[in-house]
Amino acid sequence: MIESQIERPRNAPDRPGSQWSGILAGIQMFSGLGPNGINKLLDCSHERRMQRGEFLMRAGAPADSMMVIMHGEVRVMLSSPSGQGQIINAMGAGAVFGEIGLFDGKPRTADVVAVTNGRLLTIDGFALQSLLARDPQFAMGVIRIICGRLRNTLGQLESMIFQDVATRLASSLLELAQGSPPRRLDMTQAALGQLVGASREVVNKRLRALETAGIVSLSPGRVILIDEIRLAEMIPGSLSRMRS
């Protein structure tokens, strides 16, 4: 790729602010770049806002960029021809998405929907591919994050096959809850049902049982984790990992 292909267009948005340097340096995919590499990445990026309910990516669309979440949350979803949706991942600040189609040259594999307002860093695909070609350490970081996504997908498949709904629900709550203790998950019960492969009614029944037991607290669209130790006891091997 010739150098002129990665120069910023004259009408490109302004370079992201300096606060992005620390955020990118703290992300595993970019942590090995060093200050100079981070600055080069920012030179081929721009900042944008996202609005709740906005489709940030559509399955089947051309892939020309990847995104990093600075503030806010998104959900990755698969949709059937009949219009049914299945949540396959939920992501918050510091997460990277959109890299798969960018690196294999094929269309987007899933929809990505903003579930809150927030801010994103959009990284231009051509410039990113140039960095990959010039920096083997950066390329290895990309390989690691893609392998991590594959492991996550295989883990979800394993839980669908071998775990019951209660165990899958406990795993999802512990994995996705955010904030300082008591941590919380802002997600409707219908969306939780899509994530764990159960109906909203089944999820509601399980959550109510957890609330009665004093393990969680419920409010519309939110689950607060009151006792994470007892929640982890529902997942084989999870408690020992938390204490290690």
C-alpha positions as CSV (number, residue, x, y, z in Angstrom):
1,M,0.0,0.0,0.0
2,I,1.5,3.4,-0.9
3,E,1.9,6.0,1.8
4,S,-0.5,8.4,0.1
5,Q,-3.4,6.0,0.6
6,I,-3.3,6.6,4.4
7,E,-3.0,10.3,4.5
8,R,-6.0,12.0,6.1
9,P,-8.5,13.5,3.6
10,R,-8.7,17.2,3.6
11,N,-12.3,17.1,4.8
12,A,-11.7,14.4,7.4
13,P,-13.0,15.0,11.0
14,D,-10.5,16.5,13.5
15,R,-8.0,14.2,15.1
16,P,-9.3,12.7,18.4
17,G,-8.4,14.4,21.6
18,S,-5.4,13.4,23.8
19,Q,-7.7,11.5,26.2
20,W,-7.8,8.7,23.6
21,S,-4.1,8.0,24.0
22,G,-4.5,6.5,27.5
23,I,-7.6,4.6,26.6
24,L,-6.0,2.9,23.5
25,A,-2.8,2.2,25.5
26,G,-5.0,0.3,28.1
27,I,-6.6,-1.9,25.4
28,Q,-4.8,-5.2,24.9
29,M,-5.0,-5.0,21.1
30,F,-3.1,-1.7,21.1
31,S,-1.0,-1.9,24.3
32,G,2.1,-3.0,22.4
33,L,2.2,-0.1,20.0
34,G,3.9,2.4,22.2
35,P,3.3,6.2,22.2
36,N,4.4,6.7,18.6
37,G,2.2,3.8,17.4
38,I,-0.8,5.1,19.3
39,N,-0.3,8.6,17.8
40,K,-0.2,7.0,14.3
41,L,-3.4,5.2,15.0
42,L,-5.1,8.4,16.2
43,D,-3.9,10.2,13.1
44,C,-6.1,7.8,11.0
45,S,-9.1,7.9,13.3
46,H,-11.9,10.2,14.2
47,E,-14.3,10.5,17.1
48,R,-18.0,10.3,16.8
49,R,-21.1,10.1,19.0
50,M,-23.6,7.3,19.1
51,Q,-27.3,7.6,20.0
52,R,-29.3,5.0,21.8
53,G,-31.0,2.6,19.3
54,E,-28.6,3.5,16.5
55,F,-27.4,0.7,14.3
56,L,-23.6,1.3,14.2
57,M,-23.0,-1.7,11.8
58,R,-25.3,-3.9,9.7
59,A,-24.8,-7.5,8.8
60,G,-23.9,-7.8,5.2
61,A,-22.7,-4.2,4.8
62,P,-19.1,-3.5,3.5
63,A,-16.5,-3.3,6.2
64,D,-14.3,-0.2,6.0
65,S,-13.6,0.6,9.6
66,M,-13.5,-0.7,13.2
67,M,-14.6,1.1,16.3
68,V,-13.5,1.5,20.0
69,I,-16.1,2.4,22.7
70,M,-15.0,5.3,24.8
71,H,-18.3,5.8,26.7
72,G,-21.6,3.8,26.4
73,E,-22.7,0.2,25.6
74,V,-23.5,-1.7,22.5
75,R,-24.9,-5.1,21.7
76,V,-23.9,-7.5,18.9
77,M,-26.8,-9.3,17.4
78,L,-27.6,-11.9,14.8
79,S,-31.0,-11.6,12.9
80,S,-32.9,-14.4,11.2
81,P,-34.7,-13.9,7.8
82,S,-38.0,-13.8,9.8
83,G,-36.7,-10.8,11.8
84,Q,-36.0,-12.6,15.1
85,G,-32.9,-11.4,16.9
86,Q,-30.3,-13.1,19.1
87,I,-27.9,-11.1,21.2
88,I,-24.4,-12.7,21.0
89,N,-22.4,-10.2,22.9
90,A,-22.7,-7.0,25.0
91,M,-19.8,-4.5,25.1
92,G,-18.8,-1.5,27.1
93,A,-16.0,1.1,27.4
94,G,-12.7,-0.1,26.0
95,A,-14.2,-2.8,23.8
96,V,-13.3,-3.1,20.1
97,F,-15.7,-4.2,17.4
98,G,-15.9,-4.4,13.6
99,E,-12.5,-5.9,13.1
100,I,-13.6,-9.2,11.5
101,G,-14.9,-8.0,8.2
102,L,-12.1,-5.4,8.1
103,F,-9.4,-8.0,8.2
104,D,-10.9,-10.7,6.0
105,G,-12.3,-8.3,3.4
106,K,-15.8,-9.7,3.7
107,P,-19.1,-8.1,4.7
108,R,-20.1,-7.4,8.3
109,T,-21.0,-10.6,10.2
110,A,-23.6,-9.1,12.6
111,D,-25.6,-6.0,13.6
112,V,-24.1,-3.8,16.3
113,V,-26.7,-1.6,18.1
114,A,-26.1,1.2,20.6
115,V,-28.0,0.6,23.8
116,T,-26.9,3.9,25.4
117,N,-25.7,7.3,24.2
118,G,-22.0,7.4,24.0
119,R,-18.8,8.2,22.1
120,L,-16.8,6.0,19.7
121,L,-13.4,6.1,18.0
122,T,-13.7,5.1,14.4
123,I,-10.5,3.7,12.9
124,D,-10.1,3.8,9.1
125,G,-9.6,0.4,7.6
126,F,-7.0,1.2,4.9
127,A,-4.8,3.0,7.5
128,L,-5.2,0.1,9.9
129,Q,-4.2,-2.5,7.3
130,S,-1.1,-0.4,6.6
131,L,-0.1,-0.5,10.3
132,L,-0.6,-4.3,10.3
133,A,1.8,-4.6,7.3
134,R,4.5,-2.5,9.0
135,D,4.2,-3.7,12.6
136,P,4.3,-7.4,13.4
137,Q,3.7,-6.8,17.1
138,F,0.5,-4.9,16.3
139,A,-0.5,-7.7,14.0
140,M,-0.1,-10.2,16.8
141,G,-2.3,-8.0,19.0
142,V,-5.0,-8.2,16.4
143,I,-4.6,-12.0,16.2
144,R,-5.0,-12.2,20.0
145,I,-8.2,-10.2,20.1
146,I,-9.7,-12.3,17.3
147,C,-8.8,-15.5,19.1
148,G,-10.4,-14.1,22.2
149,R,-13.6,-13.5,20.3
150,L,-13.5,-17.1,19.0
151,R,-13.0,-18.4,22.5
152,N,-15.9,-16.3,23.7
153,T,-18.2,-17.7,21.0
154,L,-17.1,-21.3,21.8
155,G,-17.8,-20.6,25.5
156,Q,-21.3,-19.4,24.7
157,L,-21.9,-22.5,22.5
158,E,-20.6,-24.8,25.3
159,S,-22.9,-23.1,27.9
160,M,-25.9,-23.5,25.6
161,I,-25.2,-27.2,25.2
162,F,-24.1,-28.2,28.7
163,Q,-25.5,-25.6,31.2
164,D,-29.1,-25.0,32.3
165,V,-30.8,-21.7,32.1
166,A,-30.1,-20.8,35.8
167,T,-26.3,-21.3,35.3
168,R,-26.2,-19.4,32.0
169,L,-28.1,-16.5,33.6
170,A,-25.7,-16.4,36.5
171,S,-22.7,-16.5,34.2
172,S,-24.0,-13.7,32.1
173,L,-24.8,-11.5,35.1
174,L,-21.3,-11.9,36.5
175,E,-19.6,-11.4,33.2
176,L,-21.6,-8.3,32.0
177,A,-22.3,-6.4,35.2
178,Q,-20.4,-3.1,35.5
179,G,-19.6,-0.4,37.9
180,S,-18.4,-0.4,41.6
181,P,-19.9,-2.9,44.0
182,P,-22.7,-3.5,44.0
183,R,-22.3,-3.9,40.3
184,R,-25.2,-3.7,38.0
185,L,-26.4,-4.8,34.5
186,D,-28.7,-2.5,32.6
187,M,-30.5,-4.8,30.3
188,T,-34.2,-5.8,29.9
189,Q,-35.3,-9.3,30.8
190,A,-36.2,-9.9,27.1
191,A,-32.7,-9.0,26.1
192,L,-31.3,-11.2,28.8
193,G,-33.5,-14.0,27.5
194,Q,-32.0,-13.6,24.0
195,L,-28.5,-13.7,25.5
196,V,-29.0,-16.9,27.5
197,G,-31.3,-18.6,25.1
198,A,-34.5,-18.5,27.2
199,S,-37.9,-16.8,27.1
200,R,-38.4,-13.5,29.0
201,E,-40.9,-15.4,31.3
202,V,-38.3,-18.0,32.2
203,V,-35.6,-15.3,32.9
204,N,-38.1,-13.4,35.0
205,K,-38.9,-16.4,37.1
206,R,-35.2,-17.1,37.7
207,L,-34.4,-13.5,38.5
208,R,-37.3,-13.3,41.0
209,A,-36.0,-16.4,42.7
210,L,-32.6,-14.7,43.0
211,E,-34.2,-11.6,44.3
212,T,-36.1,-13.5,47.0
213,A,-32.9,-15.2,48.0
214,G,-31.2,-11.8,48.4
215,I,-28.7,-12.4,45.6
216,V,-29.9,-9.6,43.3
217,S,-32.1,-6.6,43.3
218,L,-34.4,-5.8,40.4
219,S,-35.8,-2.6,38.9
220,P,-37.1,-2.0,35.4
221,G,-34.3,-2.7,32.9
222,R,-31.7,-3.2,35.6
223,V,-30.3,-6.1,37.7
224,I,-28.1,-5.2,40.7
225,L,-25.7,-7.9,42.0
226,I,-26.1,-7.9,45.8
227,D,-24.1,-11.2,46.6
228,E,-21.7,-12.1,43.8
229,I,-20.2,-15.0,45.9
230,R,-23.6,-16.8,46.1
231,L,-24.2,-16.1,42.5
232,A,-20.9,-17.6,41.5
233,E,-21.7,-20.7,43.6
234,M,-24.3,-21.5,40.9
235,I,-21.5,-21.9,38.3
236,P,-19.3,-25.0,38.5
237,G,-15.6,-23.8,39.0
238,S,-16.5,-20.1,39.1
239,L,-16.1,-19.5,42.8
240,S,-12.6,-21.0,42.9
241,R,-11.6,-18.7,40.0
242,M,-12.9,-15.6,41.8
243,R,-10.9,-16.5,44.9
244,S,-7.6,-17.4,43.0
